[in-house]
């Protein structure tokens, strides 16, 4: 198991979210503009098989349920040929069973969206503020302070950042990198920033 800390050099606070149009596990296709009615957007690059990502499914479900003005969008970029548990079919099963209850769970087959955001690991969360119709990065960092999949968090850090954002305030906290498994790039698809 490779464990990485996310450290994106691609998106910085204030940067506009790269656009996307991706298939959802619920049978719909979603574009970034589909979430324009929300005050905040949490994009999390995640997957089905990584123990770090699996451990955060309940927290992502909670965030999606607790905050009406927040859209929680999971994006699975992993090479499903090499990692069959990350297949689109498995994503559909998780959504249909209710195990995954995000606002959308999307498949980035080409991995181009993942590269555009600079995601490094699963899970890798990016929190955006809706700035008059444009989503700008407000915080890129972990969901909570549990360092390992089996650990119970003592601080739901992302929930605190969401509340700060929805209250109309700036997030001034230092970004704390997420910890997880490496993104499983298809051969020859690794972006320039990928140096592991």
N, C-alpha and C positions, 0 to 999 in steps of 0.2 A: 504494500500500500504506500503510494507516494503521498506525502502530505506537503501542501504548499500554503504559503501566505499570499493572498492576492495583493498585487501592487501594480495598478494600472498606470501607464504613462500616457494613455490615450485620452481618457476623459478626466477633466479636472472640474472642481466646483465652479458652477456658473455656465459650463458648456451645455449646449443644446443636445438633447438625446438624439442619436442617429435614428432615422426612420426605419421602419420594418413593415413587412407584410408576410405573415407566417400562418401556417395551418394550425388550428387548435385541436386538442384532443376531444373536444365536444362536437367536432364536425364543422365548426365555423372557421372562417379565415379572419385574422385580426391584424389591423394596422395600428401604428402608434396613434393616429388621429382618432381611433375608436374610443380612446380613453380621455378625450379632451374635456369631457364633462366632470372629471375628477379634479380635485385641488392638488392631489399628490399621486405619484405613480412609483411603485416599488417594482423594479425589474430585477429578477433573481435568476442568474444562470445556474441551473441545477440539473439533476438527473434522477434516475430511478435506482441505480445500483450502489452509489457511493454511500458508505455509512454516515459520513458527515452530512450529506444532503438529506438522507432519509431521516436523520435525527431532527432536522429542522422543518419537516413537513407540518407537524402539529403547530409550530409557532407561526408559520406562514398562513395556515388555515385560520388561526386565531386573529392575526392581523387583518386578513380579508373580511372576517366576520365582525370585528370590533369597530372598524372605521369605515363609515359609509362614504367618506370623501377621499378614501385611498383605494386605488386599484392595485391589486397584487397580481403580477404577471410572472409566471415561471417560464423559462426558456431552456429547453434541453438541446444542447449542441452535440452531444457525444456520438462518436462513430458506433452506430448500432450494429454494424457487421461484426466488429471486433467485440462489442459489448451488447449482446442480444437483449439483455434486460433493460436497455435504454431504447428499445424500439418504440415506434409510434403506437403500435398495437398495445404494448404494455402501458404506455401513457394513457391510452383510451380506457384500459381496464381500471387503472387507478382513479381516473375521473369518474367513470361509471359507478364504481363501488362507493364513491364518496370519500375514499382515503385522501385524495388530493382535492381540495375545495377552494383553490385560488380563483380569482376572477377570470383567469385564462391560463392554460398550460399549453405552450406552443413548442413546435418542433423547428429547429434551425438546421435543416438537412445540409445546406451548403456551408454552414459555419461562418458565413460572411457577417451576419449580425453580431455574433459573438466576438469576432475580430474587431468590428467597428467600435464596440463598447470597451474593448480591452480586457475582457474577462479572463481570469487566470485559473480559477478553480471552481469546483462545485461544493457548496453554494458560494456564489459571488454576488452580493446585493448592491444595487444602485438605486438610491432614493432621489426622485425628482420632484421639484416644485412646478406647478402649472403657473407660468408667467405669461398671462394674457394669451393663452393658446399655444405657447411653446414650453415644452418641458425642459427645465434647466437642472443640472445636477446639483443637489443640495448636500448629499452625503454618500460616500462610497465606503462601506465597511460592514463588519459582522452584524449578525442579528442579535446576539447575546454574548455573555461572557463565559459560556461553557467551552473549554478548550478542546474537549474530546466528545465523541458521539454519545458515550455512556454517562457523561457528567450532567448534572442538573444545573441549569443556570441560576445565578443569584440576581442577575440584572438583565431585564429585557430591554437592552439598549436601543434597538431599532424602534420599539414601541415608543420610547421616550423621544426619539428624534422625530417620529411621525407626529406626535402630539405638539412638539415645538413648531414643526412646519405648519400644521393645521391651525395653530394659534396665530399664525402670521409672523412668527419670529424667525430669525436666522439661526441655523445650527452652527454653533461656534466650537463644538467639541472636536478634538483631534480625531482623525479617522483611524480606526483600529481595524487592521486587515482581517478579512475572513480567513478561516482555515478550512481546508478540504482536500479533495482528490484533484489531481491534474485533469484538465479538460482533455478528452480523448479525441485529438485531432485525427482526421483521416490523413493518410500518407501524402506528404507534399503540401498539405493545407495549413501548416503551422504559420501563424503571422510573424512579422518581423520582431515583435516585442517578446516572442516566446523564446526564452533562453535557458530552459530547463532541460 
